[in-house]
Amino acid sequence: MSNAAKSSTNAWLSLLLAGVFEIGYALAVGGSEGFTQLTWSLVAVVFFLLTLYALSLALRTIDVSIGYAVWAGIGAVGAAVFGPLFFDETLTLAKGIWLAVIIVGVIWLKLADRTKPEAVAAPAAEPQATNRPGALQV
Amino acid sequence: MHWLYLAIAVAFEITVAIAAGKAEGFKNRKWTGITLASGAAATFFLSKALLTFDVGVGYALWTSVAGVGITVLGALFFGQRLNINKAIGILLVIGGVVGLQLSGSA
């Protein structure tokens, strides 16, 4: 593999890992019961730092809007699917459908950030970390 | 009360997005500090909201409404343009939240 391909593979692995950490974060925050359960609270803090770190690594290579879309999507789908496994929750058909609409909406929204005129006009040069308009391009 | 906690968590999450953008890859200490503090506050209020909401529901509401807020604030105050795709995303999220609420799942 070329260096570029290798760095891209690593970035996508980091992004998937960040998504998995985000699921862990969501579940742990839920399990912490308002941060009254010590173990779950500590797990939540660890996942919070891990997901931030893995996401920041991934976004050095992957386009910010694509990165956020994938990350948010994995986290939201994972929380909906695994919540009922860990807690006293149910995923009914109606709930699943409306959650899917919301999750598609947020992925769509993140991807829409990419279609800015300057992003389209700019040549496909390597992103400059120092020059990036910011994590969420606000 | 859980909707209020969720709203506060969303406000802090929007702050995280704005602060992270100014933190320049976490090289700017002040904005990095604001990012982490806001993230901690968002997490705390999300956990309060999740005392009532299911994890999957509360988390999806939190991240998606924050996403809508970031897009709307970006258009209002940060000179970003709303386009048809952003409008579709916003409508999907709002429609999903309303549907979830009307179906009694939230």
gemmi code that builds the backbone of each chain (N, CA, C; Angstrom):
import gemmi

chains = {
    "A": [
        ("MET", (0.831, -1.205, 0.000), (0.000, 0.000, 0.000), (0.865, 1.253, 0.000)),
        ("SER", (0.438, 2.254, -0.739), (1.159, 3.519, -0.705), (0.949, 4.177, 0.655)),
        ("ASN", (1.765, 5.175, 0.918), (1.620, 5.876, 2.198), (0.271, 6.545, 2.313)),
        ("ALA", (-0.183, 7.126, 1.183), (-1.471, 7.827, 1.206), (-2.602, 6.851, 1.493)),
        ("ALA", (-2.566, 5.684, 0.835), (-3.622, 4.693, 1.029), (-3.596, 4.181, 2.476)),
        ("LYS", (-2.392, 3.984, 2.981), (-2.233, 3.485, 4.343), (-2.789, 4.498, 5.341)),
        ("SER", (-2.473, 5.761, 5.123), (-2.939, 6.791, 6.051), (-4.448, 6.934, 5.956)),
        ("SER", (-5.001, 6.725, 4.745), (-6.450, 6.779, 4.603), (-7.112, 5.608, 5.322)),
        ("THR", (-6.530, 4.414, 5.184), (-7.062, 3.236, 5.887), (-7.041, 3.459, 7.385)),
        ("ASN", (-5.912, 3.957, 7.872), (-5.804, 4.218, 9.316), (-6.828, 5.251, 9.773)),
        ("ALA", (-7.044, 6.273, 8.941), (-8.003, 7.314, 9.312), (-9.408, 6.724, 9.422)),
        ("TRP", (-9.775, 5.856, 8.467), (-11.112, 5.257, 8.513), (-11.250, 4.289, 9.680)),
        ("LEU", (-10.159, 3.583, 10.007), (-10.196, 2.723, 11.195), (-10.402, 3.576, 12.444)),
        ("SER", (-9.687, 4.701, 12.524), (-9.849, 5.619, 13.660), (-11.284, 6.108, 13.752)),
        ("LEU", (-11.873, 6.409, 12.577), (-13.241, 6.934, 12.562), (-14.240, 5.879, 13.049)),
        ("LEU", (-14.073, 4.631, 12.568), (-14.966, 3.549, 13.013), (-14.814, 3.334, 14.513)),
        ("LEU", (-13.550, 3.370, 14.965), (-13.271, 3.204, 16.396), (-13.927, 4.343, 17.189)),
        ("ALA", (-13.830, 5.570, 16.661), (-14.451, 6.718, 17.332), (-15.955, 6.502, 17.442)),
        ("GLY", (-16.561, 5.929, 16.393), (-17.992, 5.636, 16.420), (-18.329, 4.617, 17.502)),
        ("VAL", (-17.501, 3.578, 17.603), (-17.722, 2.541, 18.630), (-17.560, 3.158, 20.026)),
        ("PHE", (-16.544, 3.991, 20.199), (-16.346, 4.669, 21.494), (-17.549, 5.552, 21.825)),
        ("GLU", (-18.124, 6.171, 20.785), (-19.275, 7.051, 20.990), (-20.491, 6.241, 21.463)),
        ("ILE", (-20.649, 5.024, 20.937), (-21.728, 4.147, 21.428), (-21.491, 3.857, 22.909)),
        ("GLY", (-20.222, 3.526, 23.244), (-19.884, 3.258, 24.642), (-20.160, 4.469, 25.526)),
        ("TYR", (-19.855, 5.645, 24.992), (-20.109, 6.892, 25.722), (-21.604, 7.057, 25.993)),
        ("ALA", (-22.417, 6.878, 24.951), (-23.873, 7.053, 25.101), (-24.430, 6.076, 26.134)),
        ("LEU", (-24.021, 4.807, 26.025), (-24.534, 3.792, 26.951), (-24.078, 4.077, 28.379)),
        ("ALA", (-22.803, 4.482, 28.519), (-22.270, 4.737, 29.867), (-22.935, 5.960, 30.496)),
        ("VAL", (-23.185, 6.993, 29.687), (-23.870, 8.186, 30.211), (-25.266, 7.801, 30.687)),
        ("GLY", (-25.931, 6.930, 29.917), (-27.242, 6.451, 30.342), (-27.148, 5.622, 31.621)),
        ("GLY", (-26.151, 4.749, 31.663), (-25.989, 3.867, 32.819), (-25.556, 4.593, 34.080)),
        ("SER", (-24.989, 5.795, 33.910), (-24.479, 6.533, 35.075), (-25.614, 7.063, 35.947)),
        ("GLU", (-26.852, 7.019, 35.415), (-28.038, 7.508, 36.133), (-27.815, 8.887, 36.739)),
        ("GLY", (-27.541, 9.850, 35.863), (-27.321, 11.217, 36.319), (-26.012, 11.353, 37.079)),
        ("PHE", (-25.035, 10.533, 36.708), (-23.710, 10.521, 37.350), (-23.809, 10.235, 38.853)),
        ("THR", (-24.690, 9.299, 39.194), (-24.750, 8.843, 40.579), (-24.115, 7.455, 40.723)),
        ("GLN", (-23.879, 6.775, 39.577), (-23.224, 5.464, 39.607), (-21.756, 5.659, 39.261)),
        ("LEU", (-20.875, 5.386, 40.220), (-19.460, 5.724, 40.043), (-18.830, 4.996, 38.855)),
        ("THR", (-19.027, 3.673, 38.779), (-18.353, 2.904, 37.735), (-18.752, 3.380, 36.342)),
        ("TRP", (-20.076, 3.463, 36.094), (-20.550, 3.922, 34.793), (-20.064, 5.344, 34.507)),
        ("SER", (-20.008, 6.192, 35.538), (-19.568, 7.571, 35.342), (-18.117, 7.611, 34.875)),
        ("LEU", (-17.271, 6.792, 35.499), (-15.859, 6.754, 35.107), (-15.716, 6.210, 33.681)),
        ("VAL", (-16.493, 5.158, 33.386), (-16.464, 4.597, 32.033), (-16.877, 5.660, 31.012)),
        ("ALA", (-17.886, 6.476, 31.368), (-18.353, 7.535, 30.468), (-17.240, 8.541, 30.194)),
        ("VAL", (-16.513, 8.938, 31.228), (-15.431, 9.911, 31.061), (-14.343, 9.333, 30.155)),
        ("VAL", (-13.989, 8.054, 30.370), (-12.957, 7.414, 29.551), (-13.393, 7.366, 28.082)),
        ("PHE", (-14.652, 6.953, 27.835), (-15.142, 6.890, 26.457), (-15.207, 8.280, 25.828)),
        ("PHE", (-15.560, 9.301, 26.622), (-15.612, 10.675, 26.137), (-14.243, 11.098, 25.588)),
        ("LEU", (-13.186, 10.808, 26.364), (-11.835, 11.185, 25.937), (-11.388, 10.336, 24.739)),
        ("LEU", (-11.715, 9.027, 24.775), (-11.318, 8.143, 23.678), (-11.986, 8.544, 22.359)),
        ("THR", (-13.276, 8.869, 22.433), (-13.979, 9.194, 21.201), (-13.465, 10.514, 20.623)),
        ("LEU", (-13.182, 11.493, 21.496), (-12.611, 12.769, 21.039), (-11.263, 12.552, 20.369)),
        ("TYR", (-10.427, 11.735, 21.011), (-9.081, 11.497, 20.500), (-9.116, 10.786, 19.143)),
        ("ALA", (-9.902, 9.697, 19.085), (-9.976, 8.926, 17.833), (-10.575, 9.775, 16.714)),
        ("LEU", (-11.582, 10.585, 17.045), (-12.211, 11.433, 16.032), (-11.226, 12.478, 15.508)),
        ("SER", (-10.454, 13.073, 16.420), (-9.505, 14.102, 15.989), (-8.420, 13.495, 15.097)),
        ("LEU", (-7.996, 12.262, 15.406), (-7.028, 11.580, 14.532), (-7.625, 11.373, 13.139)),
        ("ALA", (-8.862, 10.882, 13.100), (-9.507, 10.572, 11.820), (-9.683, 11.827, 10.972)),
        ("LEU", (-10.027, 12.952, 11.638), (-10.356, 14.174, 10.891), (-9.112, 14.881, 10.340)),
        ("ARG", (-7.919, 14.380, 10.704), (-6.718, 14.927, 10.071), (-6.693, 14.555, 8.595)),
        ("THR", (-7.311, 13.415, 8.266), (-7.283, 12.929, 6.888), (-8.647, 13.005, 6.220)),
        ("ILE", (-9.689, 12.621, 6.969), (-11.027, 12.541, 6.376), (-11.720, 13.902, 6.444)),
        ("ASP", (-12.431, 14.236, 5.396), (-13.217, 15.468, 5.338), (-14.113, 15.584, 6.576)),
        ("VAL", (-14.105, 16.785, 7.178), (-14.810, 16.987, 8.451), (-16.284, 16.593, 8.369)),
        ("SER", (-16.960, 17.018, 7.293), (-18.402, 16.759, 7.222), (-18.689, 15.263, 7.083)),
        ("ILE", (-17.872, 14.571, 6.290), (-18.056, 13.119, 6.139), (-17.748, 12.425, 7.457)),
        ("GLY", (-16.658, 12.866, 8.102), (-16.271, 12.274, 9.381), (-17.369, 12.400, 10.420)),
        ("TYR", (-17.932, 13.609, 10.529), (-18.991, 13.823, 11.525), (-20.236, 13.020, 11.193)),
        ("ALA", (-20.565, 12.923, 9.900), (-21.763, 12.182, 9.493), (-21.641, 10.709, 9.892)),
        ("VAL", (-20.486, 10.111, 9.588), (-20.278, 8.694, 9.896), (-20.255, 8.469, 11.409)),
        ("TRP", (-19.546, 9.343, 12.097), (-19.395, 9.225, 13.556), (-20.749, 9.364, 14.262)),
        ("ALA", (-21.489, 10.411, 13.908), (-22.795, 10.636, 14.542), (-23.753, 9.498, 14.202)),
        ("GLY", (-23.677, 9.011, 12.961), (-24.558, 7.925, 12.541), (-24.304, 6.646, 13.319)),
        ("ILE", (-23.034, 6.266, 13.440), (-22.689, 5.050, 14.189), (-23.144, 5.185, 15.639)),
        ("GLY", (-22.863, 6.342, 16.243), (-23.220, 6.550, 17.650), (-24.720, 6.437, 17.878)),
        ("ALA", (-25.496, 7.077, 17.003), (-26.952, 7.120, 17.211), (-27.591, 5.749, 16.950)),
        ("VAL", (-27.166, 5.088, 15.861), (-27.712, 3.758, 15.572), (-27.315, 2.784, 16.686)),
        ("GLY", (-26.054, 2.857, 17.100), (-25.565, 1.957, 18.146), (-26.310, 2.141, 19.459)),
        ("ALA", (-26.556, 3.403, 19.829), (-27.258, 3.669, 21.091), (-28.681, 3.108, 21.028)),
        ("ALA", (-29.327, 3.252, 19.863), (-30.706, 2.767, 19.721), (-30.761, 1.237, 19.764)),
        ("VAL", (-29.759, 0.593, 19.122), (-29.776, -0.871, 19.034), (-29.318, -1.523, 20.345)),
        ("PHE", (-28.265, -0.962, 20.950), (-27.691, -1.605, 22.134), (-28.359, -1.172, 23.436)),
        ("GLY", (-29.042, -0.015, 23.419), (-29.748, 0.430, 24.625), (-30.644, -0.656, 25.215)),
        ("PRO", (-31.524, -1.252, 24.383), (-32.423, -2.298, 24.910), (-31.682, -3.532, 25.412)),
        ("LEU", (-30.437, -3.753, 24.933), (-29.686, -4.921, 25.403), (-29.146, -4.686, 26.804)),
        ("PHE", (-28.789, -3.447, 27.113), (-28.152, -3.145, 28.389), (-29.143, -2.665, 29.439)),
        ("PHE", (-30.214, -2.034, 28.984), (-31.131, -1.422, 29.945), (-32.553, -1.939, 29.730)),
        ("ASP", (-33.407, -1.535, 30.645), (-34.799, -1.952, 30.575), (-35.533, -1.067, 29.567)),
        ("GLU", (-35.216, -1.270, 28.279), (-35.797, -0.450, 27.224), (-36.279, -1.346, 26.097)),
        ("THR", (-37.184, -0.820, 25.303), (-37.646, -1.576, 24.141), (-37.470, -0.731, 22.890)),
        ("LEU", (-37.205, -1.399, 21.775), (-37.142, -0.709, 20.488), (-38.345, -1.171, 19.673)),
        ("THR", (-39.446, -0.401, 19.752), (-40.650, -0.768, 18.999), (-40.494, -0.338, 17.546)),
        ("LEU", (-41.428, -0.812, 16.701), (-41.362, -0.483, 15.277), (-41.484, 1.029, 15.066)),
        ("ALA", (-42.487, 1.640, 15.741), (-42.702, 3.084, 15.574), (-41.467, 3.863, 16.018)),
        ("LYS", (-40.928, 3.469, 17.174), (-39.747, 4.156, 17.689), (-38.581, 4.008, 16.713)),
        ("GLY", (-38.403, 2.794, 16.199), (-37.307, 2.525, 15.267), (-37.425, 3.364, 14.004)),
        ("ILE", (-38.656, 3.470, 13.485), (-38.864, 4.229, 12.246), (-38.556, 5.711, 12.457)),
        ("TRP", (-39.105, 6.295, 13.540), (-38.887, 7.728, 13.767), (-37.433, 8.019, 14.121)),
        ("LEU", (-36.789, 7.096, 14.846), (-35.355, 7.266, 15.120), (-34.564, 7.236, 13.826)),
        ("ALA", (-34.955, 6.331, 12.915), (-34.261, 6.240, 11.626), (-34.395, 7.552, 10.858)),
        ("VAL", (-35.595, 8.158, 10.885), (-35.795, 9.446, 10.205), (-34.854, 10.500, 10.793)),
        ("ILE", (-34.794, 10.542, 12.133), (-33.928, 11.520, 12.797), (-32.460, 11.295, 12.436)),
        ("ILE", (-32.043, 10.031, 12.467), (-30.631, 9.714, 12.220), (-30.256, 10.009, 10.764)),
        ("VAL", (-31.149, 9.648, 9.832), (-30.905, 10.004, 8.423), (-30.817, 11.525, 8.293)),
        ("GLY", (-31.689, 12.232, 9.021), (-31.673, 13.692, 8.972), (-30.360, 14.275, 9.437)),
        ("VAL", (-29.823, 13.765, 10.536), (-28.590, 14.349, 11.064), (-27.397, 13.991, 10.173)),
        ("ILE", (-27.406, 12.769, 9.596), (-26.329, 12.391, 8.665), (-26.395, 13.292, 7.429)),
        ("TRP", (-27.617, 13.476, 6.929), (-27.847, 14.327, 5.752), (-27.339, 15.748, 6.016)),
        ("LEU", (-27.661, 16.238, 7.219), (-27.283, 17.595, 7.609), (-25.766, 17.755, 7.647)),
        ("LYS", (-25.090, 16.778, 8.224), (-23.623, 16.849, 8.307), (-23.003, 16.802, 6.916)),
        ("LEU", (-23.548, 15.933, 6.060), (-23.003, 15.823, 4.703), (-23.265, 17.094, 3.900)),
        ("ALA", (-24.381, 17.779, 4.205), (-24.748, 18.984, 3.466), (-23.732, 20.102, 3.687)),
        ("ASP", (-22.999, 20.020, 4.784), (-21.973, 21.026, 5.070), (-20.885, 21.025, 4.005)),
        ("ARG", (-20.800, 19.914, 3.278), (-19.724, 19.753, 2.324), (-19.961, 20.548, 1.046)),
        ("THR", (-21.212, 20.832, 0.766), (-21.532, 21.447, -0.521), (-21.432, 22.965, -0.459)),
        ("LYS", (-20.467, 23.458, 0.293), (-20.260, 24.902, 0.310), (-19.527, 25.293, -0.969)),
        ("PRO", (-19.865, 26.467, -1.518), (-19.248, 26.877, -2.794), (-17.721, 26.860, -2.733)),
        ("GLU", (-17.150, 27.366, -1.637), (-15.685, 27.434, -1.579), (-15.067, 26.045, -1.515)),
        ("ALA", (-15.790, 25.100, -0.892), (-15.264, 23.746, -0.820), (-15.268, 23.101, -2.201)),
        ("VAL", (-16.301, 23.421, -2.985), (-16.394, 22.861, -4.325), (-15.358, 23.508, -5.225)),
        ("ALA", (-15.189, 24.822, -5.057), (-14.279, 25.559, -5.928), (-12.820, 25.233, -5.627)),
        ("ALA", (-12.537, 24.920, -4.357), (-11.152, 24.685, -3.967), (-10.617, 23.422, -4.628)),
        ("PRO", (-9.345, 23.426, -5.032), (-8.767, 22.219, -5.605), (-8.689, 21.129, -4.537)),
        ("ALA", (-8.613, 19.897, -4.978), (-8.616, 18.771, -4.045), (-7.255, 18.607, -3.382)),
        ("ALA", (-6.752, 19.697, -2.837), (-5.462, 19.629, -2.161), (-5.617, 18.949, -0.812)),
        ("GLU", (-4.510, 18.547, -0.221), (-4.586, 17.930, 1.097), (-5.073, 18.968, 2.097)),
        ("PRO", (-5.964, 18.576, 3.015), (-6.461, 19.539, 3.990), (-5.338, 19.995, 4.909)),
        ("GLN", (-5.344, 21.288, 5.211), (-4.311, 21.796, 6.108), (-4.892, 21.909, 7.500)),
        ("ALA", (-4.331, 21.134, 8.389), (-4.889, 21.040, 9.736), (-4.957, 22.408, 10.403)),
        ("THR", (-3.950, 23.233, 10.171), (-3.898, 24.523, 10.847), (-4.898, 25.505, 10.252)),
        ("ASN", (-5.297, 25.193, 9.029), (-6.089, 26.148, 8.277), (-7.561, 25.785, 8.257)),
        ("ARG", (-7.881, 24.676, 8.901), (-9.244, 24.191, 8.819), (-10.174, 25.154, 9.516)),
        ("PRO", (-11.338, 25.411, 8.931), (-12.243, 26.368, 9.556), (-12.742, 25.883, 10.908)),
        ("GLY", (-12.490, 24.662, 11.255), (-12.865, 24.237, 12.591), (-13.648, 22.977, 12.575)),
        ("ALA", (-13.745, 22.369, 13.753), (-14.307, 21.032, 13.857), (-15.661, 20.943, 13.171)),
        ("LEU", (-16.516, 21.907, 13.422), (-17.839, 21.796, 12.833), (-18.081, 22.893, 11.815)),
        ("GLN", (-17.024, 23.526, 11.400), (-17.100, 24.564, 10.375), (-18.094, 25.640, 10.752)),
        ("VAL", (-18.102, 26.046, 11.986), (-19.023, 27.114, 12.392), (-18.283, 28.430, 12.258)),
    ],
    "B": [
        ("MET", (-39.539, 17.816, 32.825), (-38.196, 18.167, 33.299), (-37.115, 17.580, 32.389)),
        ("HIS", (-37.386, 16.352, 31.855), (-36.351, 15.723, 31.024), (-36.138, 16.481, 29.719)),
        ("TRP", (-37.223, 17.128, 29.224), (-37.053, 17.942, 28.013), (-36.178, 19.160, 28.306)),
        ("LEU", (-36.324, 19.735, 29.512), (-35.498, 20.887, 29.892), (-34.023, 20.473, 29.991)),
        ("TYR", (-33.777, 19.322, 30.655), (-32.400, 18.826, 30.737), (-31.823, 18.606, 29.346)),
        ("LEU", (-32.655, 18.045, 28.468), (-32.189, 17.778, 27.105), (-31.847, 19.094, 26.393)),
        ("ALA", (-32.696, 20.112, 26.587), (-32.460, 21.402, 25.943), (-31.143, 22.021, 26.433)),
        ("ILE", (-30.882, 21.915, 27.742), (-29.628, 22.455, 28.284), (-28.435, 21.679, 27.704)),
        ("ALA", (-28.575, 20.344, 27.637), (-27.500, 19.515, 27.077), (-27.245, 19.889, 25.621)),
        ("VAL", (-28.310, 20.171, 24.871), (-28.172, 20.576, 23.467), (-27.431, 21.912, 23.374)),
        ("ALA", (-27.793, 22.860, 24.249), (-27.137, 24.175, 24.221), (-25.632, 24.038, 24.471)),
        ("PHE", (-25.273, 23.191, 25.428), (-23.844, 22.995, 25.702), (-23.149, 22.273, 24.549)),
        ("GLU", (-23.864, 21.360, 23.892), (-23.269, 20.637, 22.763), (-23.009, 21.583, 21.589)),
        ("ILE", (-23.909, 22.538, 21.394), (-23.691, 23.547, 20.348), (-22.462, 24.390, 20.708)),
        ("THR", (-22.324, 24.710, 22.008), (-21.147, 25.446, 22.465), (-19.872, 24.653, 22.188)),
        ("VAL", (-19.938, 23.328, 22.404), (-18.779, 22.476, 22.112), (-18.368, 22.632, 20.650)),
        ("ALA", (-19.358, 22.597, 19.752), (-19.051, 22.668, 18.324), (-18.387, 23.995, 17.968)),
        ("ILE", (-18.928, 25.079, 18.528), (-18.365, 26.400, 18.227), (-16.961, 26.529, 18.817)),
        ("ALA", (-16.808, 26.092, 20.074), (-15.512, 26.208, 20.748), (-14.462, 25.317, 20.096)),
        ("ALA", (-14.874, 24.106, 19.691), (-13.916, 23.190, 19.051), (-13.416, 23.789, 17.741)),
        ("GLY", (-14.282, 24.524, 17.058), (-13.870, 25.175, 15.825), (-12.827, 26.245, 16.057)),
        ("LYS", (-12.901, 26.900, 17.225), (-11.952, 27.963, 17.542), (-10.703, 27.441, 18.244)),
        ("ALA", (-10.713, 26.157, 18.632), (-9.595, 25.604, 19.407), (-8.403, 25.237, 18.523)),
        ("GLU", (-8.563, 25.360, 17.196), (-7.475, 25.136, 16.243), (-6.762, 23.815, 16.505)),
        ("GLY", (-7.518, 22.713, 16.415), (-6.894, 21.410, 16.640), (-6.372, 21.283, 18.057)),
        ("PHE", (-7.055, 21.909, 18.993), (-6.719, 21.890, 20.422), (-5.365, 22.521, 20.707)),
        ("LYS", (-4.930, 23.443, 19.847), (-3.682, 24.165, 20.128), (-3.959, 25.441, 20.922)),
        ("ASN", (-5.171, 25.969, 20.750), (-5.556, 27.159, 21.511), (-6.100, 26.737, 22.876)),
        ("ARG", (-5.375, 27.078, 23.935), (-5.715, 26.547, 25.255), (-7.055, 27.027, 25.785)),
        ("LYS", (-7.318, 28.334, 25.597), (-8.559, 28.887, 26.133), (-9.765, 28.173, 25.524)),
        ("TRP", (-9.776, 28.060, 24.181), (-10.939, 27.446, 23.519), (-10.968, 25.942, 23.744)),
        ("THR", (-9.788, 25.335, 23.916), (-9.761, 23.910, 24.256), (-10.417, 23.699, 25.618)),
        ("GLY", (-10.101, 24.590, 26.562), (-10.701, 24.507, 27.898), (-12.207, 24.673, 27.841)),
        ("ILE", (-12.655, 25.653, 27.039), (-14.097, 25.876, 26.906), (-14.766, 24.660, 26.260)),
        ("THR", (-14.066, 24.067, 25.270), (-14.605, 22.868, 24.608), (-14.818, 21.738, 25.611)),
        ("LEU", (-13.785, 21.464, 26.415), (-13.867, 20.354, 27.371), (-14.902, 20.628, 28.459)),
        ("ALA", (-14.926, 21.881, 28.960), (-15.889, 22.220, 30.019), (-17.320, 22.112, 29.496)),
        ("SER", (-17.537, 22.594, 28.268), (-18.878, 22.498, 27.688), (-19.255, 21.039, 27.449)),
        ("GLY", (-18.265, 20.249, 27.009), (-18.519, 18.824, 26.780), (-18.916, 18.131, 28.070)),
        ("ALA", (-18.232, 18.493, 29.163), (-18.559, 17.899, 30.458), (-19.969, 18.300, 30.884)),
        ("ALA", (-20.305, 19.586, 30.711), (-21.637, 20.064, 31.090), (-22.712, 19.400, 30.224)),
        ("ALA", (-22.446, 19.288, 28.911), (-23.404, 18.641, 28.013), (-23.636, 17.196, 28.446)),
        ("THR", (-22.543, 16.515, 28.775), (-22.636, 15.115, 29.202), (-23.463, 14.983, 30.477)),
        ("PHE", (-23.229, 15.893, 31.428), (-23.942, 15.830, 32.699), (-25.452, 15.994, 32.486)),
        ("PHE", (-25.829, 17.011, 31.721), (-27.262, 17.244, 31.525), (-27.894, 16.165, 30.633)),
        ("LEU", (-27.097, 15.595, 29.707), (-27.611, 14.470, 28.925), (-27.924, 13.294, 29.854)),
        ("SER", (-27.036, 13.059, 30.818), (-27.265, 11.937, 31.737), (-28.521, 12.171, 32.571)),
        ("LYS", (-28.786, 13.435, 32.922), (-30.020, 13.771, 33.641), (-31.238, 13.480, 32.761)),
        ("ALA", (-31.134, 13.875, 31.478), (-32.250, 13.635, 30.555), (-32.478, 12.136, 30.362)),
        ("LEU", (-31.379, 11.364, 30.350), (-31.484, 9.920, 30.093), (-32.039, 9.160, 31.293)),
        ("LEU", (-32.228, 9.861, 32.427), (-32.939, 9.225, 33.540), (-34.371, 8.913, 33.117)),
        ("THR", (-34.906, 9.712, 32.180), (-36.280, 9.509, 31.711), (-36.318, 8.956, 30.283)),
        ("PHE", (-35.569, 9.591, 29.368), (-35.533, 9.098, 27.990), (-34.805, 7.759, 27.906)),
        ("ASP", (-35.213, 6.904, 26.963), (-34.385, 5.756, 26.587), (-33.056, 6.291, 26.054)),
        ("VAL", (-31.995, 5.508, 26.231), (-30.681, 5.956, 25.772), (-30.693, 6.265, 24.274)),
        ("GLY", (-31.246, 5.340, 23.474), (-31.252, 5.529, 22.026), (-32.027, 6.767, 21.611)),
        ("VAL", (-33.173, 6.976, 22.261), (-34.023, 8.128, 21.933), (-33.363, 9.429, 22.375)),
        ("GLY", (-32.934, 9.484, 23.624), (-32.344, 10.709, 24.167), (-31.070, 11.096, 23.440)),
        ("TYR", (-30.245, 10.099, 23.127), (-28.988, 10.386, 22.442), (-29.248, 10.922, 21.037)),
        ("ALA", (-30.181, 10.275, 20.314), (-30.494, 10.720, 18.947), (-31.083, 12.135, 18.956)),
        ("LEU", (-31.982, 12.401, 19.914), (-32.564, 13.746, 20.018), (-31.465, 14.770, 20.278)),
        ("TRP", (-30.593, 14.445, 21.206), (-29.522, 15.353, 21.622), (-28.615, 15.714, 20.448)),
        ("THR", (-28.081, 14.703, 19.782), (-27.101, 14.955, 18.740), (-27.749, 15.602, 17.507)),
        ("SER", (-29.014, 15.221, 17.206), (-29.634, 15.760, 15.995), (-30.132, 17.196, 16.196)),
        ("VAL", (-30.724, 17.469, 17.351), (-31.191, 18.843, 17.588), (-29.997, 19.789, 17.702)),
        ("ALA", (-28.905, 19.304, 18.296), (-27.686, 20.123, 18.336), (-27.192, 20.384, 16.916)),
        ("GLY", (-27.259, 19.366, 16.056), (-26.837, 19.530, 14.667), (-27.660, 20.593, 13.953)),
        ("VAL", (-28.973, 20.568, 14.187), (-29.850, 21.581, 13.598), (-29.481, 22.965, 14.135)),
        ("GLY", (-29.246, 23.040, 15.453), (-28.885, 24.315, 16.070), (-27.594, 24.878, 15.498)),
        ("ILE", (-26.612, 23.999, 15.294), (-25.327, 24.431, 14.749), (-25.508, 24.986, 13.345)),
        ("THR", (-26.311, 24.300, 12.543), (-26.546, 24.748, 11.168), (-27.282, 26.091, 11.152)),
        ("VAL", (-28.321, 26.213, 11.997), (-29.110, 27.449, 12.015), (-28.269, 28.614, 12.527)),
        ("LEU", (-27.511, 28.392, 13.620), (-26.661, 29.464, 14.150), (-25.576, 29.829, 13.145)),
        ("GLY", (-25.041, 28.810, 12.458), (-24.021, 29.063, 11.449), (-24.553, 29.999, 10.365)),
        ("ALA", (-25.813, 29.785, 9.987), (-26.425, 30.622, 8.951), (-26.736, 32.021, 9.484)),
        ("LEU", (-27.156, 32.095, 10.755), (-27.554, 33.390, 11.313), (-26.359, 34.266, 11.667)),
        ("PHE", (-25.322, 33.642, 12.260), (-24.254, 34.457, 12.848), (-22.860, 34.221, 12.273)),
        ("PHE", (-22.674, 33.113, 11.540), (-21.321, 32.810, 11.093), (-21.189, 32.833, 9.575)),
        ("GLY", (-22.152, 33.498, 8.939), (-22.036, 33.733, 7.505), (-22.085, 32.485, 6.643)),
        ("GLN", (-22.668, 31.379, 7.180), (-22.786, 30.199, 6.337), (-24.139, 30.218, 5.648)),
        ("ARG", (-24.167, 29.660, 4.473), (-25.415, 29.711, 3.702), (-26.249, 28.472, 3.946)),
        ("LEU", (-27.546, 28.709, 4.115), (-28.475, 27.580, 4.149), (-28.692, 27.161, 2.698)),
        ("ASN", (-28.613, 25.873, 2.414), (-28.959, 25.427, 1.066), (-30.069, 24.381, 1.174)),
        ("ILE", (-30.498, 23.891, 0.032), (-31.645, 22.982, 0.009), (-31.336, 21.703, 0.789)),
        ("ASN", (-30.089, 21.227, 0.701), (-29.730, 20.002, 1.415), (-29.786, 20.194, 2.931)),
        ("LYS", (-29.290, 21.333, 3.398), (-29.361, 21.603, 4.840), (-30.819, 21.696, 5.273)),
        ("ALA", (-31.651, 22.339, 4.447), (-33.073, 22.472, 4.776), (-33.741, 21.094, 4.860)),
        ("ILE", (-33.377, 20.201, 3.935), (-33.946, 18.841, 3.965), (-33.533, 18.133, 5.256)),
        ("GLY", (-32.245, 18.255, 5.621), (-31.759, 17.624, 6.854), (-32.508, 18.142, 8.075)),
        ("ILE", (-32.696, 19.466, 8.120), (-33.397, 20.074, 9.259), (-34.839, 19.565, 9.324)),
        ("LEU", (-35.508, 19.509, 8.156), (-36.902, 19.049, 8.124), (-37.006, 17.582, 8.541)),
        ("LEU", (-36.049, 16.755, 8.097), (-36.060, 15.340, 8.494), (-35.943, 15.211, 10.010)),
        ("VAL", (-35.003, 15.961, 10.601), (-34.807, 15.878, 12.052), (-36.067, 16.332, 12.791)),
        ("ILE", (-36.604, 17.496, 12.369), (-37.798, 18.012, 13.050), (-38.970, 17.033, 12.880)),
        ("GLY", (-39.138, 16.536, 11.647), (-40.207, 15.568, 11.399), (-40.041, 14.329, 12.265)),
        ("GLY", (-38.812, 13.846, 12.381), (-38.553, 12.661, 13.195), (-38.838, 12.900, 14.668)),
        ("VAL", (-38.444, 14.076, 15.161), (-38.674, 14.399, 16.577), (-40.172, 14.493, 16.858)),
        ("VAL", (-40.900, 15.179, 15.957), (-42.350, 15.313, 16.131), (-43.026, 13.932, 16.055)),
        ("GLY", (-42.600, 13.133, 15.068), (-43.174, 11.795, 14.918), (-42.938, 10.936, 16.144)),
        ("LEU", (-41.725, 11.012, 16.658), (-41.368, 10.248, 17.859), (-42.262, 10.636, 19.029)),
        ("GLN", (-42.460, 11.960, 19.140), (-43.276, 12.488, 20.237), (-44.741, 12.082, 20.064)),
        ("LEU", (-45.280, 12.242, 18.836), (-46.697, 11.932, 18.584), (-46.981, 10.437, 18.743)),
        ("SER", (-45.976, 9.609, 18.412), (-46.201, 8.169, 18.528), (-46.020, 7.691, 19.969)),
        ("GLY", (-45.700, 8.645, 20.846), (-45.558, 8.298, 22.264), (-44.279, 7.557, 22.585)),
        ("SER", (-43.274, 7.660, 21.690), (-42.038, 6.916, 21.905), (-40.973, 7.728, 22.622)),
        ("ALA", (-41.173, 9.034, 22.732), (-40.112, 9.865, 23.309), (-40.226, 9.953, 24.827)),
    ],
}
model = gemmi.Model(1)
for chain_id, residues in chains.items():
    chain = gemmi.Chain(chain_id)
    for i, (resn, *xyz) in enumerate(residues, 1):
        res = gemmi.Residue()
        res.name, res.seqid = resn, gemmi.SeqId(i, " ")
        for name, pos in zip(("N", "CA", "C"), xyz):
            atom = gemmi.Atom()
            atom.name, atom.element = name, gemmi.Element(name[0])
            atom.pos, atom.b_iso = gemmi.Position(*pos), 0.0
            res.add_atom(atom)
        chain.add_residue(res)
    model.add_chain(chain)
structure = gemmi.Structure()
structure.add_model(model)
structure.setup_entities()
